[in-house]
């Protein structure tokens, strides 16, 4: 039996050490009162917003200098980092969740922000102050500064030459916005996976991660653990339409925001999202409290009524801890909270 005050103890237990590494942001969960939230990696709409903000600032401008504050950031030796200096920026591309900056001589700087990496636009020659600053890319109009919260250095910079080298770092997932329903279904059906895993696999779909997959599945009214080989034709149509709609909506919205200023506060937890990061808050469709499954560095947020037919999904850690007391329906969940 769950002892009194369990949910309060759960809140204290859930303050994971990763909070000190910048992988959590302060946010209070309305359901279990946890005061930390996982910070998600920038995804397709966020990367698109960065590119939209950077294009008018750096395309056509010379890259005067690249300053590194962390030797761990650079993951390639040839071509050398100095070889890109003095060259004009010709184009920007998104490669999955990476930002590729193309300069003269067919050279490319490829940035992967990972979970806690963020970009900032600063005045020319801005100092690399603080332990979070990893690099600065100096242009005549200003400096693009890369920071990474926490102690683990996961963000990366590659210097590559030529299209073939660029293709070598592309995970290979299809671009949903340029794909039809048939190719979308084929890509997700190669293996029998849960929808959550299939949507977030970069080898299947390009640029979708933890946050937007939650929003897509809520819009499609599908369970995150539904298997791809068991979806009905109408469910595939809903999933495809929801994926395109969700990405297009957030791309347009974040691009509009980027027009008024550089996107300094990129986060996957946005107040207008339907389910992601909203555990315990009401579902905008039915009003039921949003639930979550937490695993490793990620979490899945979903609506029990809209997506799983009233079934509470098992959390790997907590369901083992609670054993037979783990709630399997909304009624059991409410009864557990009242104990």
C-alpha positions as a Python dict, from the first residue, in 0.01 Angstrom:
ca = {
    (1, 'X'): (0, 0, 0),
    (2, 'X'): (120, 351, -75),
    (3, 'X'): (195, 534, 247),
    (4, 'X'): (46, 878, 323),
    (5, 'X'): (239, 1164, 172),
    (6, 'X'): (379, 946, -104),
    (7, 'X'): (321, 1208, -373),
    (8, 'X'): (514, 1467, -175),
    (9, 'X'): (800, 1223, -130),
    (10, 'X'): (785, 1153, -501),
    (11, 'X'): (838, 1523, -570),
    (12, 'X'): (1152, 1524, -353),
    (13, 'X'): (1277, 1198, -505),
    (14, 'X'): (1230, 1331, -857),
    (15, 'X'): (1472, 1623, -813),
    (16, 'X'): (1731, 1447, -1024),
    (17, 'X'): (2103, 1546, -1018),
    (18, 'X'): (2064, 1638, -1384),
    (19, 'X'): (1911, 1963, -1259),
    (20, 'X'): (2263, 2076, -1176),
    (21, 'X'): (2374, 1995, -1530),
    (22, 'X'): (2131, 2228, -1703),
    (23, 'X'): (1903, 1951, -1828),
    (24, 'X'): (1615, 2070, -1611),
    (25, 'X'): (1441, 2403, -1598),
    (26, 'X'): (1245, 2519, -1298),
    (27, 'X'): (877, 2445, -1345),
    (28, 'X'): (629, 2310, -1095),
    (29, 'X'): (423, 2010, -1198),
    (30, 'X'): (56, 2057, -1116),
    (31, 'X'): (-2, 1686, -1062),
    (32, 'X'): (283, 1538, -859),
    (33, 'X'): (436, 1871, -747),
    (34, 'X'): (777, 1801, -895),
    (35, 'X'): (968, 2127, -922),
    (36, 'X'): (1204, 2029, -1204),
    (37, 'X'): (1140, 1968, -1569),
    (38, 'X'): (1355, 1810, -1834),
    (39, 'X'): (1494, 2050, -2094),
    (40, 'X'): (1450, 1918, -2447),
    (41, 'X'): (1684, 1945, -2740),
    (42, 'X'): (1597, 2212, -2999),
    (43, 'X'): (1393, 2048, -3275),
    (44, 'X'): (1287, 2125, -3632),
    (45, 'X'): (1077, 2438, -3556),
    (46, 'X'): (1342, 2574, -3318),
    (47, 'X'): (1628, 2512, -3563),
    (48, 'X'): (1421, 2673, -3838),
    (49, 'X'): (1371, 2979, -3616),
    (50, 'X'): (1747, 3003, -3554),
    (51, 'X'): (1815, 2985, -3928),
    (52, 'X'): (1549, 3245, -4005),
    (53, 'X'): (1708, 3481, -3754),
    (54, 'X'): (2063, 3415, -3875),
    (55, 'X'): (2008, 3451, -4250),
    (56, 'X'): (1962, 3830, -4256),
    (57, 'X'): (2247, 3870, -4008),
    (58, 'X'): (2526, 3657, -4156),
    (59, 'X'): (2451, 3549, -4515),
    (60, 'X'): (2675, 3758, -4741),
    (61, 'X'): (2897, 3850, -4447),
    (62, 'X'): (3258, 3736, -4396),
    (63, 'X'): (3332, 3508, -4104),
    (64, 'X'): (3619, 3707, -3959),
    (65, 'X'): (3720, 3480, -3676),
    (66, 'X'): (3616, 3173, -3477),
    (67, 'X'): (3703, 3173, -3107),
    (68, 'X'): (3686, 2851, -2906),
    (69, 'X'): (3662, 2847, -2529),
    (70, 'X'): (3633, 2469, -2514),
    (71, 'X'): (3858, 2234, -2708),
    (72, 'X'): (3597, 1960, -2666),
    (73, 'X'): (3353, 2140, -2896),
    (74, 'X'): (3546, 2082, -3220),
    (75, 'X'): (3510, 1720, -3339),
    (76, 'X'): (3708, 1734, -3666),
    (77, 'X'): (4075, 1802, -3747),
    (78, 'X'): (4061, 1851, -4124),
    (79, 'X'): (3974, 2091, -4274),
    (80, 'X'): (4117, 2315, -4006),
    (81, 'X'): (3900, 2562, -3822),
    (82, 'X'): (4117, 2850, -3943),
    (83, 'X'): (4042, 2755, -4306),
    (84, 'X'): (3688, 2894, -4277),
    (85, 'X'): (3799, 3234, -4149),
    (86, 'X'): (3780, 3519, -4397),
    (87, 'X'): (3526, 3339, -4617),
    (88, 'X'): (3183, 3472, -4705),
    (89, 'X'): (2874, 3292, -4573),
    (90, 'X'): (2674, 3171, -4872),
    (91, 'X'): (2387, 2970, -4719),
    (92, 'X'): (2240, 2806, -4412),
    (93, 'X'): (2083, 2462, -4397),
    (94, 'X'): (1908, 2242, -4148),
    (95, 'X'): (2040, 1885, -4133),
    (96, 'X'): (1815, 1700, -3891),
    (97, 'X'): (1866, 1892, -3566),
    (98, 'X'): (2192, 2047, -3684),
    (99, 'X'): (2262, 2392, -3827),
    (100, 'X'): (2500, 2398, -4125),
    (101, 'X'): (2670, 2725, -4219),
    (102, 'X'): (2812, 2717, -4572),
    (103, 'X'): (3099, 2947, -4667),
    (104, 'X'): (3324, 2993, -4971),
    (105, 'X'): (3541, 2703, -5095),
    (106, 'X'): (3256, 2456, -5025),
    (107, 'X'): (3338, 2459, -4653),
    (108, 'X'): (3075, 2401, -4385),
    (109, 'X'): (3051, 2468, -4014),
    (110, 'X'): (2798, 2225, -3865),
    (111, 'X'): (2663, 2291, -3516),
    (112, 'X'): (2475, 2035, -3310),
    (113, 'X'): (2331, 2198, -2998),
    (114, 'X'): (2231, 1869, -2834),
    (115, 'X'): (2021, 1919, -2518),
    (116, 'X'): (2156, 2228, -2346),
    (117, 'X'): (2332, 2416, -2626),
    (118, 'X'): (2189, 2755, -2727),
    (119, 'X'): (2283, 3034, -2968),
    (120, 'X'): (2296, 3406, -2887),
    (121, 'X'): (2350, 3715, -3101),
    (122, 'X'): (2587, 3960, -2938),
    (123, 'X'): (2766, 4286, -3034),
    (124, 'X'): (3083, 4244, -3245),
    (125, 'X'): (3374, 4092, -3052),
    (126, 'X'): (3161, 3994, -2752),
    (127, 'X'): (3364, 3834, -2476),
    (128, 'X'): (3330, 3465, -2396),
    (129, 'X'): (3237, 3515, -2034),
    (130, 'X'): (3145, 3238, -1795),
    (131, 'X'): (3184, 2862, -1803),
    (132, 'X'): (2883, 2816, -2028),
    (133, 'X'): (3037, 3000, -2325),
    (134, 'X'): (3191, 2755, -2570),
    (135, 'X'): (3257, 2951, -2890),
    (136, 'X'): (3204, 3277, -3075),
    (137, 'X'): (3173, 3325, -3450),
    (138, 'X'): (3267, 3683, -3531),
    (139, 'X'): (3103, 3871, -3818),
    (140, 'X'): (3114, 4247, -3893),
    (141, 'X'): (2752, 4301, -3769),
    (142, 'X'): (2793, 4092, -3453),
    (143, 'X'): (2910, 3774, -3287),
    (144, 'X'): (2720, 3446, -3277),
    (145, 'X'): (2792, 3295, -2934),
    (146, 'X'): (2734, 2930, -2848),
    (147, 'X'): (2667, 2842, -2485),
    (148, 'X'): (2589, 2513, -2314),
    (149, 'X'): (2441, 2481, -1966),
    (150, 'X'): (2574, 2227, -1719),
    (151, 'X'): (2902, 2044, -1686),
    (152, 'X'): (2869, 1786, -1961),
    (153, 'X'): (2991, 1903, -2301),
    (154, 'X'): (2761, 1742, -2558),
    (155, 'X'): (2730, 2020, -2816),
    (156, 'X'): (2957, 1975, -3117),
    (157, 'X'): (3114, 2163, -3407),
    (158, 'X'): (3227, 1994, -3729),
    (159, 'X'): (3422, 2157, -4011),
    (160, 'X'): (3345, 1974, -4335),
    (161, 'X'): (3423, 2014, -4705),
    (162, 'X'): (3181, 1925, -4981),
    (163, 'X'): (2831, 1784, -5016),
    (164, 'X'): (2942, 1426, -4961),
    (165, 'X'): (3084, 1515, -4620),
    (166, 'X'): (2758, 1690, -4533),
    (167, 'X'): (2557, 1382, -4629),
    (168, 'X'): (2777, 1168, -4406),
    (169, 'X'): (2642, 1335, -4091),
    (170, 'X'): (2277, 1330, -4200),
    (171, 'X'): (2090, 1058, -4003),
    (172, 'X'): (1874, 1004, -4310),
    (173, 'X'): (1522, 1068, -4183),
    (174, 'X'): (1265, 1193, -4432),
    (175, 'X'): (1137, 1551, -4429),
    (176, 'X'): (768, 1517, -4342),
    (177, 'X'): (682, 1855, -4493),
    (178, 'X'): (804, 1743, -4836),
    (179, 'X'): (671, 1385, -4813),
    (180, 'X'): (333, 1236, -4897),
    (181, 'X'): (124, 1003, -4684),
    (182, 'X'): (253, 691, -4857),
    (183, 'X'): (623, 765, -4800),
    (184, 'X'): (547, 875, -4443),
    (185, 'X'): (372, 545, -4369),
    (186, 'X'): (644, 337, -4533),
    (187, 'X'): (919, 513, -4334),
    (188, 'X'): (746, 458, -3999),
    (189, 'X'): (650, 99, -4080),
    (190, 'X'): (994, -41, -4160),
    (191, 'X'): (1004, -173, -3803),
    (192, 'X'): (721, -240, -3560),
    (193, 'X'): (786, 37, -3309),
    (194, 'X'): (582, 248, -3074),
    (195, 'X'): (472, 576, -3227),
    (196, 'X'): (678, 775, -2978),
    (197, 'X'): (999, 594, -3072),
    (198, 'X'): (925, 601, -3444),
    (199, 'X'): (850, 974, -3451),
    (200, 'X'): (1168, 1061, -3260),
    (201, 'X'): (1408, 833, -3449),
    (202, 'X'): (1626, 1064, -3665),
    (203, 'X'): (1683, 778, -3910),
    (204, 'X'): (1308, 773, -3981),
    (205, 'X'): (1192, 1135, -3955),
    (206, 'X'): (1408, 1446, -3972),
    (207, 'X'): (1414, 1691, -3685),
    (208, 'X'): (1135, 1563, -3458),
    (209, 'X'): (1215, 1501, -3093),
    (210, 'X'): (1059, 1461, -2752),
    (211, 'X'): (855, 1781, -2739),
    (212, 'X'): (690, 1797, -3078),
    (213, 'X'): (622, 1423, -3087),
    (214, 'X'): (404, 1472, -2777),
    (215, 'X'): (215, 1752, -2951),
    (216, 'X'): (175, 1548, -3270),
    (217, 'X'): (36, 1244, -3091),
    (218, 'X'): (-208, 1455, -2892),
    (219, 'X'): (-330, 1627, -3209),
    (220, 'X'): (-373, 1285, -3374),
    (221, 'X'): (-543, 1144, -3060),
    (222, 'X'): (-311, 843, -3063),
    (223, 'X'): (-133, 665, -2780),
    (224, 'X'): (246, 710, -2761),
    (225, 'X'): (281, 332, -2716),
    (226, 'X'): (59, 233, -3010),
    (227, 'X'): (254, 11, -3251),
    (228, 'X'): (312, 121, -3608),
    (229, 'X'): (219, -221, -3750),
    (230, 'X'): (-121, -206, -3583),
    (231, 'X'): (-244, 135, -3699),
    (232, 'X'): (-561, 145, -3907),
    (233, 'X'): (-563, 342, -4237),
    (234, 'X'): (-763, 627, -4082),
    (235, 'X'): (-514, 645, -3793),
    (236, 'X'): (-227, 682, -4041),
    (237, 'X'): (-414, 967, -4206),
    (238, 'X'): (-467, 1139, -3870),
    (239, 'X'): (-103, 1093, -3772),
    (240, 'X'): (28, 1229, -4103),
    (241, 'X'): (-206, 1530, -4095),
    (242, 'X'): (-125, 1601, -3728),
    (243, 'X'): (249, 1581, -3793),
    (244, 'X'): (237, 1830, -4079),
    (245, 'X'): (-4, 2063, -3901),
    (246, 'X'): (195, 2068, -3575),
    (247, 'X'): (529, 2134, -3743),
    (248, 'X'): (389, 2398, -3980),
    (249, 'X'): (208, 2576, -3696),
    (250, 'X'): (516, 2602, -3474),
    (251, 'X'): (754, 2682, -3760),
    (252, 'X'): (538, 2977, -3863),
    (253, 'X'): (493, 3094, -3507),
    (254, 'X'): (862, 3076, -3415),
    (255, 'X'): (966, 3238, -3742),
    (256, 'X'): (734, 3528, -3668),
    (257, 'X'): (888, 3563, -3322),
    (258, 'X'): (1238, 3558, -3475),
    (259, 'X'): (1147, 3859, -3692),
    (260, 'X'): (1122, 4080, -3384),
    (261, 'X'): (1451, 3968, -3229),
    (262, 'X'): (1701, 3688, -3212),
    (263, 'X'): (1551, 3375, -3044),
    (264, 'X'): (1753, 3393, -2723),
    (265, 'X'): (1525, 3173, -2514),
    (266, 'X'): (1475, 2856, -2716),
    (267, 'X'): (1282, 2606, -2508),
    (268, 'X'): (1066, 2302, -2579),
    (269, 'X'): (827, 2395, -2296),
    (270, 'X'): (596, 2661, -2432),
    (271, 'X'): (284, 2778, -2253),
    (272, 'X'): (63, 2726, -2557),
    (273, 'X'): (159, 2363, -2609),
    (274, 'X'): (-122, 2115, -2561),
    (275, 'X'): (52, 1847, -2352),
    (276, 'X'): (430, 1869, -2352),
    (277, 'X'): (562, 1997, -2019),
    (278, 'X'): (206, 2031, -1886),
    (279, 'X'): (181, 1733, -1648),
    (280, 'X'): (-112, 1788, -1413),
    (281, 'X'): (-259, 2073, -1615),
    (282, 'X'): (-592, 2029, -1797),
    (283, 'X'): (-601, 1890, -2149),
    (284, 'X'): (-717, 2169, -2383),
    (285, 'X'): (-948, 1925, -2558),
    (286, 'X'): (-1122, 1737, -2276),
    (287, 'X'): (-1006, 1900, -1952),
    (288, 'X'): (-855, 1583, -1804),
    (289, 'X'): (-521, 1622, -1622),
    (290, 'X'): (-219, 1556, -1846),
    (291, 'X'): (-8, 1257, -1740),
    (292, 'X'): (352, 1167, -1808),
    (293, 'X'): (599, 883, -1836),
    (294, 'X'): (955, 967, -1739),
    (295, 'X'): (1253, 768, -1861),
    (296, 'X'): (1624, 854, -1866),
    (297, 'X'): (1658, 1215, -1991),
    (298, 'X'): (1315, 1227, -2151),
    (299, 'X'): (950, 1226, -2067),
    (300, 'X'): (629, 1159, -2259),
    (301, 'X'): (325, 1373, -2186),
    (302, 'X'): (-20, 1254, -2291),
    (303, 'X'): (-392, 1275, -2219),
    (304, 'X'): (-545, 958, -2075),
    (305, 'X'): (-891, 1035, -2206),
    (306, 'X'): (-801, 1161, -2555),
    (307, 'X'): (-514, 928, -2639),
    (308, 'X'): (-518, 603, -2441),
    (309, 'X'): (-888, 530, -2391),
    (310, 'X'): (-873, 593, -2016),
    (311, 'X'): (-567, 374, -1954),
    (312, 'X'): (-284, 517, -1740),
    (313, 'X'): (45, 415, -1898),
    (314, 'X'): (309, 253, -1678),
    (315, 'X'): (614, 454, -1585),
    (316, 'X'): (916, 221, -1584),
    (317, 'X'): (1053, 334, -1250),
    (318, 'X'): (740, 430, -1060),
    (319, 'X'): (527, 135, -1170),
    (320, 'X'): (796, -100, -1038),
    (321, 'X'): (814, 96, -714),
    (322, 'X'): (438, 89, -663),
    (323, 'X'): (387, -266, -789),
    (324, 'X'): (22, -368, -761),
    (325, 'X'): (-65, -17, -636),
    (326, 'X'): (19, 136, -975),
    (327, 'X'): (-302, 299, -1108),
    (328, 'X'): (-422, 162, -1440),
    (329, 'X'): (-728, 380, -1492),
    (330, 'X'): (-829, 739, -1420),
    (331, 'X'): (-1048, 625, -1130),
    (332, 'X'): (-760, 431, -972),
    (333, 'X'): (-530, 730, -1020),
    (334, 'X'): (-769, 965, -841),
    (335, 'X'): (-817, 711, -561),
    (336, 'X'): (-439, 684, -518),
    (337, 'X'): (-401, 1061, -491),
    (338, 'X'): (-659, 1072, -210),
    (339, 'X'): (-473, 821, 8),
}
